[in-house]
Amino acid sequence: MPRPDIFEQPLAGQTALVTGGARRVGAAIVRTLHAAGANVVIHCHRSLREAEALAAQLEAARPGSSAIAVADLGDTDALAPLVASAADRFGGLHLLINNASSFYPTPLGDISVAQWEDLLGTNVRAPLFLAQAAAPALTRARGSVLNIVDIHGQRPLREHLVYSTAKAALIMLTRGLARELAPAVRVNAIAPGAILWPEAGMDEARKRRITERTPLQRHGTPEDIARAALFFASQAPFVTGQILAVDGGRSIAW
């Protein structure tokens, strides 16, 4: 009979690197993986204060179980060292979660090269080179990669042409990596719908319209994404190359 703690902490002894792990959805993923027994490396760029506060909470619950890694994902030269530091901290790497993402409108006619480089850089280039750097450690651990994409990677969001294009590329990257890294490493993605409203603000009428078009008639929570991440990490050993929409049914009722 398996021990009960295997089910209570299915990720015990494993290490997860979560990009953009200090805030919002990333922080929820970090907390959920940590509660499942994982050691977590919280990546951040400008959110060091939030990362430190989160790490302090995790350390109070389980000393020696978390670390912070500061890096600019726009700097390709920083990506391999980020992976190396995460693997060195806990003696291996079992899970890479590419969660960090730039998001803002790019209306056609006003799109700049800088916006293109930023949105494609954080959403596609960084996940690619992080996965490439992590591949040896993940192969040894028979681990996995999880990319946070977006339902708008399959149906574009108005006035967010570059962002939607970047997330579409990340979906293809997920499927391509699943083939390239098999059989040792699984690669999947979660496509959130309305989970947290944009920090830049959104008028209430638009929020209502989005909610009304969602079959479950509500927006989701960061914990919905975190639970899906835990499923892929611990309960899906025969699943790879898949994109799971966690969107209340919005992608089937556009």
C-alpha positions as CSV (number, residue, x, y, z in Angstrom):
1,M,0.0,0.0,0.0
2,P,1.4,3.5,-0.9
3,R,2.0,5.7,2.1
4,P,-0.7,8.4,2.6
5,D,1.9,11.2,2.5
6,I,2.6,10.3,-1.2
7,F,-0.9,11.6,-2.0
8,E,-0.7,14.5,0.4
9,Q,2.6,15.7,-1.0
10,P,3.1,14.2,-4.5
11,L,5.9,16.5,-5.3
12,A,8.0,15.8,-2.2
13,G,11.7,16.0,-3.0
14,Q,11.2,17.7,-6.4
15,T,12.3,21.2,-7.4
16,A,10.2,23.6,-9.5
17,L,11.4,26.8,-11.1
18,V,8.5,29.2,-11.7
19,T,9.1,32.4,-13.8
20,G,7.2,35.4,-12.7
21,G,6.5,33.5,-9.5
22,A,6.2,36.4,-7.1
23,R,2.8,37.8,-7.9
24,R,-0.7,37.0,-9.2
25,V,-1.0,33.6,-11.0
26,G,2.6,32.8,-10.6
27,A,2.4,33.2,-6.8
28,A,-0.6,30.9,-6.6
29,I,1.3,28.3,-8.6
30,V,4.3,28.6,-6.3
31,R,2.1,28.2,-3.2
32,T,0.3,25.1,-4.6
33,L,3.4,23.3,-5.7
34,H,5.0,24.1,-2.3
35,A,2.0,22.7,-0.5
36,A,2.4,19.6,-2.6
37,G,5.9,19.1,-1.2
38,A,8.1,20.8,-3.9
39,N,11.1,23.0,-3.3
40,V,10.4,26.1,-5.3
41,V,12.6,28.7,-7.0
42,I,10.7,31.9,-7.3
43,H,11.9,33.9,-10.3
44,C,11.3,37.6,-10.4
45,H,12.6,40.7,-12.2
46,R,11.1,43.8,-10.7
47,S,9.0,42.2,-7.9
48,L,11.7,41.4,-5.4
49,R,9.8,42.7,-2.4
50,E,6.8,40.4,-3.3
51,A,9.1,37.5,-3.9
52,E,10.8,38.0,-0.5
53,A,7.4,38.2,1.3
54,L,6.2,35.0,-0.5
55,A,9.5,33.1,0.3
56,A,9.2,34.1,4.0
57,Q,5.7,32.6,4.1
58,L,7.0,29.4,2.6
59,E,10.0,29.2,4.8
60,A,7.9,29.6,7.9
61,A,5.9,26.6,6.8
62,R,8.9,24.5,5.7
63,P,12.4,25.9,6.3
64,G,14.9,25.5,3.5
65,S,12.3,24.9,0.8
66,S,12.4,28.1,-1.3
67,A,14.8,30.3,-3.1
68,I,14.6,33.5,-5.1
69,A,16.2,34.1,-8.5
70,V,16.3,37.6,-10.0
71,A,16.7,37.8,-13.8
72,D,15.6,39.9,-16.7
73,L,14.0,37.4,-19.1
74,G,14.7,39.8,-21.9
75,D,18.4,39.2,-21.5
76,T,19.0,35.9,-23.3
77,D,22.4,35.6,-21.7
78,A,20.7,35.5,-18.3
79,L,18.5,32.4,-19.0
80,A,21.0,29.5,-18.8
81,P,22.5,30.9,-15.5
82,L,18.9,31.2,-14.1
83,V,18.3,27.5,-14.8
84,A,21.7,26.5,-13.4
85,S,21.2,28.4,-10.2
86,A,17.8,26.8,-9.7
87,A,19.1,23.3,-10.3
88,D,22.2,23.9,-8.1
89,R,20.1,25.3,-5.2
90,F,18.3,22.0,-4.5
91,G,20.4,19.5,-6.4
92,G,18.3,19.1,-9.5
93,L,15.3,20.4,-11.5
94,H,12.0,18.5,-12.0
95,L,9.6,21.2,-13.3
96,L,10.0,24.4,-15.3
97,I,7.0,26.6,-15.4
98,N,7.1,29.4,-18.0
99,N,4.6,31.8,-16.4
100,A,6.2,35.2,-16.8
101,S,4.6,37.3,-19.6
102,S,4.4,40.8,-20.9
103,F,0.8,41.9,-21.7
104,Y,-0.4,45.2,-23.2
105,P,-2.3,46.4,-26.3
106,T,-0.6,46.9,-29.6
107,P,-3.2,48.5,-32.0
108,L,-2.3,47.9,-35.6
109,G,-0.7,51.1,-37.0
110,D,1.1,51.9,-33.8
111,I,3.1,48.7,-33.3
112,S,6.8,49.3,-32.6
113,V,9.8,47.1,-33.0
114,A,10.4,47.5,-29.2
115,Q,6.9,46.1,-28.5
116,W,7.5,43.2,-30.8
117,E,10.8,42.4,-29.2
118,D,9.4,42.6,-25.7
119,L,6.3,40.6,-26.2
120,L,7.9,37.9,-28.4
121,G,10.9,37.9,-26.0
122,T,9.1,37.2,-22.8
123,N,6.4,35.0,-24.2
124,V,8.4,32.9,-26.7
125,R,12.2,33.4,-26.7
126,A,12.6,33.1,-23.0
127,P,10.5,29.9,-22.7
128,L,12.5,28.4,-25.6
129,F,15.9,29.1,-24.2
130,L,14.9,28.3,-20.6
131,A,13.6,24.9,-21.8
132,Q,16.8,24.3,-23.8
133,A,19.0,25.1,-20.8
134,A,16.8,23.0,-18.5
135,A,16.6,20.0,-20.8
136,P,19.6,18.1,-19.4
137,A,18.4,18.4,-15.8
138,L,14.8,17.7,-16.7
139,T,15.9,14.6,-18.7
140,R,17.8,13.2,-15.7
141,A,14.8,13.8,-13.5
142,R,12.2,12.7,-16.1
143,G,10.6,16.0,-15.4
144,S,8.3,18.3,-17.3
145,V,7.8,21.8,-18.7
146,L,4.6,23.7,-18.3
147,N,3.9,26.8,-20.4
148,I,1.2,29.3,-19.4
149,V,-0.3,30.3,-22.8
150,D,-3.7,32.0,-23.3
151,I,-7.0,31.3,-25.0
152,H,-6.1,34.3,-27.2
153,G,-3.2,32.3,-28.6
154,Q,-5.9,30.5,-30.6
155,R,-8.4,33.3,-31.1
156,P,-6.8,36.7,-31.2
157,L,-7.7,39.5,-28.8
158,R,-8.7,42.7,-30.4
159,E,-6.0,45.4,-30.3
160,H,-3.5,42.8,-28.9
161,L,-2.1,41.5,-32.1
162,V,1.5,41.0,-31.0
163,Y,0.5,39.5,-27.7
164,S,-1.9,37.1,-29.4
165,T,0.8,36.2,-32.0
166,A,3.3,35.5,-29.2
167,K,1.0,33.2,-27.3
168,A,0.2,31.4,-30.6
169,A,3.9,30.8,-31.0
170,L,4.2,29.6,-27.5
171,I,1.4,27.0,-28.2
172,M,3.4,25.7,-31.2
173,L,6.6,25.8,-29.1
174,T,4.8,23.6,-26.5
175,R,3.9,21.0,-29.1
176,G,7.3,21.1,-30.7
177,L,9.2,20.8,-27.4
178,A,7.0,17.8,-26.5
179,R,8.3,16.0,-29.5
180,E,11.9,17.1,-29.2
181,L,12.2,16.3,-25.5
182,A,10.2,13.0,-25.5
183,P,10.4,10.4,-24.1
184,A,12.1,11.7,-20.9
185,V,10.4,15.1,-20.5
186,R,6.7,15.9,-20.8
187,V,5.7,19.4,-22.1
188,N,2.2,20.8,-21.8
189,A,0.5,24.2,-21.5
190,I,-2.4,25.8,-19.7
191,A,-4.5,28.4,-21.6
192,P,-6.3,30.6,-19.0
193,G,-9.4,32.6,-19.8
194,A,-10.5,35.5,-17.6
195,I,-8.7,34.8,-14.4
196,L,-7.4,38.2,-13.1
197,W,-8.4,41.5,-14.8
198,P,-5.5,43.4,-16.3
199,E,-3.6,45.6,-13.8
200,A,-3.9,48.6,-16.2
201,G,-7.7,48.6,-15.6
202,M,-10.7,47.5,-17.5
203,D,-14.1,49.2,-17.4
204,E,-16.9,47.4,-15.7
205,A,-19.1,47.1,-18.8
206,R,-16.4,45.1,-20.6
207,K,-15.9,42.8,-17.5
208,R,-19.6,42.1,-17.6
209,R,-19.6,41.3,-21.3
210,I,-16.7,38.9,-20.8
211,T,-18.5,37.2,-17.9
212,E,-21.8,37.0,-19.7
213,R,-20.1,35.2,-22.7
214,T,-18.5,32.6,-20.3
215,P,-20.7,29.5,-19.9
216,L,-19.9,29.3,-16.2
217,Q,-20.9,33.0,-15.8
218,R,-17.9,34.0,-13.7
219,H,-14.2,34.6,-14.0
220,G,-11.7,32.2,-12.6
221,T,-9.1,32.5,-9.9
222,P,-5.3,32.0,-9.8
223,E,-6.0,28.9,-7.8
224,D,-7.8,27.4,-10.8
225,I,-4.6,27.7,-12.8
226,A,-2.5,26.4,-9.9
227,R,-4.6,23.3,-9.5
228,A,-4.2,22.6,-13.2
229,A,-0.5,23.0,-12.9
230,L,-0.4,20.5,-10.1
231,F,-2.3,18.1,-12.2
232,F,0.2,18.3,-15.0
233,A,3.1,18.0,-12.6
234,S,1.9,15.1,-10.5
235,Q,-1.1,13.3,-12.1
236,A,-0.5,13.2,-15.8
237,P,2.5,10.9,-16.5
238,F,1.0,9.9,-19.9
239,V,0.1,13.4,-21.1
240,T,2.4,15.5,-23.3
241,G,1.9,18.1,-26.0
242,Q,-1.5,19.2,-24.8
243,I,-3.1,22.6,-24.3
244,L,-5.6,22.7,-21.5
245,A,-8.1,25.6,-21.5
246,V,-9.0,26.8,-18.0
247,D,-11.5,29.4,-19.0
248,G,-15.0,28.5,-17.7
249,G,-15.9,27.4,-21.2
250,R,-15.3,30.7,-22.9
251,S,-13.3,29.2,-25.8
252,I,-16.3,27.1,-26.8
253,A,-18.8,29.9,-26.6
254,W,-17.1,32.8,-28.3
